[in-house]
Amino acid sequence: MEDVNEYSNTEEFAEGSKINASKNQQDDGKMFIGGLSWDTSKKDLTEYLSRFGEVVDCTIKTDPVTGRSRGFGFVLFKDAASVDKVLELKEHKLDGKLIDPKRAKALKGKEPPKKVFVGGLSPDTSEEQIKEYFGAFGEIENIELPMDTKTNERRGFCFITYTDEEPVKKLLESRYHQIGSGKCEIKVAQPKEVYRQQQQQQKGGRGAAAGGRGGTRGRGRGENS
């Protein structure tokens, strides 16, 4: 397995490492390639696009479970002029399929992250304690303290939005922070649609595991329904 952190100027560079390094920034040499055949390999894509200019990185996104291609990837050209050459050609065909190359946009647009997710927060930590701790890093715009709708009690996490991105950078220098009586984990807050997608995937995984456990114990989740 290739080391993603490996860095080399040879053809043996870790796949996607240079593309990932600039995913939050606009890079004029980067392209998104959609409509790929499931049979198209990284080598096939690199060879095809190399006719337009020198390719310094190329990756095809795969399903983490099945390992199959998800039908799209990214390529990074040495020169931005190569991207223009690709776009000048009206149709691109690879492995019998029309592919769809586009300029890649920065993953989070031009907006740097200003919001953090705080996990593992003790419900007895007061809002004042939270304000005091996080306010030491920078000016807070908003604090969200989600409530459990069934118990009407605070949930074990919160969201902090700052007025600019600098406090977020400082906070992320340490993954864990001692806040009140608990040790909390700090992450960049994901957009709601990304969070929902992750939750659904986790529920799917847990459901399969629970089904398996139910079989061995002789009782499944649906027995009482």
Order of alpha helices (4+ residues) and beta strands (2+ residues): alpha-beta-alpha-beta-beta-alpha-beta-beta-beta-alpha-beta-beta-alpha-beta-beta-alpha
